[in-house]
């Protein structure tokens, strides 16, 4: 502002991200990425069952959760993870 690079009218409309220093922007980006990773990693609550057999290790202990990934008139998609070998698969 003192050097005339930014007009006074522009300052009042700047977002907090635009006002941050380069270091502040980098830190904010790291925080956003970490929050997104944590959010994706946790995912929906999972239930444990012995009704599904892992195709990799042939064990019967799996966790699963269901999401509506397609239109409402389609069945839910079931996402499974083997507790033994951490193999992932899904089916409708």
N, C-alpha and C positions, 0 to 999 in steps of 0.2 A: 504494500500500500504506500509506503514512504517513497519507494523507488518509482512508483507509477505503473507497476506491472499489473496491478489489480485495482480496478475501479471500486470506489466506496459502495456504489449500488450493488456490485457483484458480491461483496462480502456478506451482506445480509441474506443472500439467497444460497450461500454455500452450505452443503451438507457437512455433517461431522467427518465423513470419510474424505471429502475434498479438503477440509482444513487440516487434516492430520499430516504429520511429517512422513517422509518415506519410511522411516523406522516404525512409526505408528501404524502405517498402512500394512507393513509386513507383519507386524504383530497381530493386527486385526484379522488378516487373512489366515494366519496360523490358527487363531482361535476358531474361526469359522470352519476351517477344514477339520479340526479336531472334533468340534461339535457334530459335524456331519458324519464323521467316522463313527463316533460313539452312538449316534442315533441309528445308523445303518447296522452296526454290529449287534446292538441289543435286539432289535426287531420285535415282532409280536411275541407274546408269551407262547411257550411251547409245551405240549403235552407229551408224555412218554407212553409208548405202547409196545406190545409184542405181536401186533397184527400184521406188521409189514416186515419182509425179509430183505436184508441188504444184498444187493446184487454183487457187491465186491467181496465181502468177508463172510456172507451167508449167515450172519447173526440175526436174531429176531428182536433186538432191543433198539428202538429208534425214537427220536423225538420228531414231532411234526407240528405244523401250524397251517391254517387255511386263510387264503385271501381271495377276495373277489377281484380277479385280474381282468376279467372280460365283462361283457354287458350283463345286466342283472338277470336276464333269462337263461344265462349259461351257468353250469355248475361252478362251484368254487374250485380253485387250484390248491392242491395239497402239496406243501413243501416238506420234505423229509430229510433227516440227518441221522446217520448211523452213530450210535453212542460209542461203539467199539472202534471204528476206523475213520470216522468223521466224513464219510462219503455222503454227498448231497444229490438228491434227485427230486423231481416233481412229477405230479400227474393230475389229471382233471377228473 
